[in-house]
Amino acid sequence: MMRRRNFENWQGVLRRNVAKAAMLATGTVLAVVGLTACSLPGPKSSEPRSIYLLQASSGSSLQQGGANACLTVQIATPRSAPGYATSRMAYTNDAPRLDYFAYHRWADTPAKMLASVAETQLDDSGLFAGVLPGSSTFQPHLRLDTELKQLRQEFDGQQSRVVLQIKSTLLDVRERQLLGSRVFRYVEAAAAADPRSGVVAANRATDQWVRDLDEFLREAV
């Protein structure tokens, strides 16, 4: 009887010790998990912090009217060179490598915004009887094709500049004739080596392109 009682007491002590050890282990695991959850950073947002427009402000300074006020022109859906068919803002500090800003983007692809700028400015100039978007099903007299060759901010130490290169081609749709083609290239110094300064420089280049495009079209037709 004495042996049996001692054996039962030993089993009870063993069970209590096992239960205490299990509770202690569980508490330790929960504490570690809690600390880990607090210390690990949450997922970083991939959303851009700043979104910019590519635009011009020279509409009022363009020559008004012209001898072609009876013609219609369509601004064809623009094309983009490789690397630029995106709303991401391109830059480089080691050409020919092309990188993109993480938190700064264009409101749309640069080529589409340039086509929209051209449509608005030419419509205000009165050079043509009508300026049609690329989605129009109406057959125009002329078609303006635009291809964005380059739009990027180039960094050189604490300085930067923006390079904008566009190819514009004017076609006589009804006569199937090439009226003119020109590559416009602009290099604008940025006030600082940051994306916002690059946007300001890009808009200055766009403004100059609008003026040159207006002159090109008047000569071509």
C-alpha positions in Angstrom: 0.0 0.0 0.0 2.8 2.4 0.9 4.4 1.8 -2.5 1.2 2.4 -4.3 0.5 5.6 -2.4 4.0 6.9 -3.1 3.6 6.1 -6.8 0.3 7.9 -7.1 1.8 11.0 -5.3 4.7 10.9 -7.7 2.3 10.8 -10.7 0.3 13.8 -9.3 3.5 15.8 -8.9 4.6 14.9 -12.4 1.3 16.0 -13.9 1.4 19.3 -12.1 4.9 20.0 -13.2 4.1 19.1 -16.8 1.0 21.5 -16.7 3.1 24.3 -15.3 5.8 23.8 -18.0 3.2 23.8 -20.7 1.6 27.1 -19.4 5.1 28.7 -19.2 6.0 27.6 -22.7 2.6 28.9 -24.1 3.1 32.3 -22.4 6.6 32.6 -23.8 5.5 31.9 -27.4 2.7 34.4 -27.2 5.0 37.0 -25.8 7.5 36.4 -28.6 4.8 36.6 -31.3 3.5 39.8 -29.8 6.9 41.4 -29.8 7.6 40.2 -33.3 4.3 41.6 -34.6 5.0 45.0 -33.0 8.6 45.2 -34.4 8.0 44.1 -38.0 7.2 47.0 -40.3 4.0 47.0 -42.2 3.8 46.7 -46.0 5.0 49.8 -47.8 2.5 51.5 -50.0 3.4 51.5 -53.7 1.1 54.5 -54.4 2.8 57.6 -55.7 3.0 60.6 -53.4 2.9 63.2 -56.2 1.2 63.2 -59.6 2.1 65.8 -62.2 0.6 67.1 -65.4 2.6 67.8 -68.6 1.2 71.0 -70.0 1.9 74.2 -71.9 0.8 77.8 -71.4 1.6 79.4 -74.7 -1.8 79.2 -76.4 -2.5 82.9 -76.2 0.8 83.7 -77.8 0.4 81.5 -80.9 -0.3 83.1 -84.2 -4.1 83.2 -84.6 -5.9 82.0 -87.7 -4.4 81.1 -91.1 -4.9 80.3 -94.7 -5.9 76.7 -93.8 -9.0 77.5 -91.7 -11.1 75.3 -94.1 -9.1 72.1 -93.3 -9.5 69.6 -90.5 -6.6 67.9 -88.8 -6.7 64.8 -86.6 -4.2 64.4 -83.7 -3.5 60.6 -84.0 -3.1 58.4 -81.0 0.5 59.0 -80.0 3.3 56.4 -79.9 6.1 56.1 -77.4 9.6 54.8 -77.7 10.6 51.8 -75.5 10.8 52.8 -71.8 8.4 55.8 -72.1 5.0 54.1 -72.7 4.2 54.5 -69.0 3.1 57.1 -66.5 6.2 56.5 -64.4 8.7 59.4 -64.5 12.0 58.4 -66.0 15.4 59.6 -65.0 19.0 58.6 -65.4 22.3 59.3 -63.8 24.2 56.6 -65.7 23.1 56.7 -69.4 22.0 54.5 -71.2 20.4 53.0 -68.0 16.8 54.3 -67.4 15.3 54.4 -63.9 12.0 55.6 -62.6 11.1 57.7 -59.5 9.3 55.6 -56.9 6.9 58.3 -55.5 6.4 60.7 -58.4 4.4 60.0 -61.5 2.7 61.6 -64.5 -1.1 61.8 -64.5 -1.0 59.8 -67.8 1.6 58.6 -70.2 3.6 61.6 -71.5 2.8 60.9 -75.1 -1.0 61.1 -74.4 -0.6 64.3 -72.5 1.5 65.8 -75.3 -1.2 64.9 -77.8 -3.8 66.5 -75.6 -1.7 69.6 -75.3 -1.3 69.8 -79.1 -5.1 69.3 -79.6 -6.0 72.1 -77.2 -3.4 74.6 -78.4 -4.1 74.1 -82.1 -7.8 74.3 -81.5 -7.3 77.7 -79.8 -5.0 79.0 -82.5 -7.7 78.8 -85.2 -5.2 77.5 -87.8 -7.7 74.7 -88.8 -11.4 74.5 -89.1 -11.4 71.6 -86.7 -9.0 69.7 -84.6 -10.1 66.1 -84.0 -8.8 63.6 -81.4 -7.4 60.2 -82.4 -10.6 58.4 -81.4 -12.7 60.4 -83.9 -14.2 58.3 -86.8 -14.6 61.4 -89.0 -12.2 61.4 -91.9 -10.1 64.5 -91.7 -8.1 66.3 -94.4 -4.8 66.0 -92.4 -3.4 63.8 -89.7 -0.7 64.7 -87.2 1.3 61.7 -86.0 3.3 62.2 -82.8 6.0 59.9 -81.3 7.6 60.5 -78.0 11.3 59.6 -78.5 12.6 60.7 -75.1 11.5 62.4 -71.9 13.7 62.0 -68.9 15.5 63.9 -66.2 19.3 63.6 -66.3 21.3 64.0 -63.1 24.9 65.2 -62.9 25.9 65.6 -59.3 23.8 68.4 -57.8 22.5 69.5 -61.1 19.9 68.1 -63.5 18.3 68.8 -66.8 15.3 67.5 -68.8 15.6 66.1 -72.3 12.4 66.1 -74.4 12.5 64.7 -77.9 9.4 64.4 -80.1 8.9 63.4 -83.7 5.9 65.0 -85.5 4.7 64.0 -88.9 1.9 65.7 -91.0 0.1 63.6 -93.6 -2.5 64.5 -96.2 -5.0 61.7 -95.6 -7.1 62.2 -98.7 -4.2 62.6 -101.1 -2.0 60.1 -99.2 0.9 62.4 -99.2 3.6 63.3 -96.7 3.5 67.0 -96.0 6.3 67.2 -93.5 8.2 65.5 -90.7 10.4 67.0 -88.0 12.2 65.8 -84.9 12.0 68.4 -82.1 14.6 68.1 -79.3 14.9 70.3 -76.2 17.2 70.4 -73.2 16.0 72.4 -70.3 18.1 73.0 -67.1 16.2 72.2 -63.9 16.4 74.6 -60.9 17.3 71.7 -58.6 18.1 68.0 -58.7 14.6 66.8 -57.7 11.5 65.5 -59.5 9.4 68.7 -59.1 12.1 70.8 -60.7 12.2 68.3 -63.5 8.5 68.7 -64.1 8.8 72.5 -64.3 11.6 72.1 -66.8 9.6 69.5 -68.8 6.7 71.9 -69.0 8.9 74.7 -70.3 10.1 72.3 -73.0 6.5 71.4 -73.8 5.6 75.0 -74.1 8.4 75.6 -76.6 7.4 72.5 -78.6 3.9 73.9 -79.0 5.3 77.1 -80.5 7.6 75.2 -82.8 4.8 72.7 -83.8 2.5 75.6 -84.7 5.3 77.1 -86.9 6.0 73.7 -88.5 2.3 73.1 -89.4 1.9 76.5 -90.9 5.0 75.9 -93.1 3.9 72.3 -94.0 0.4 73.2 -95.3 
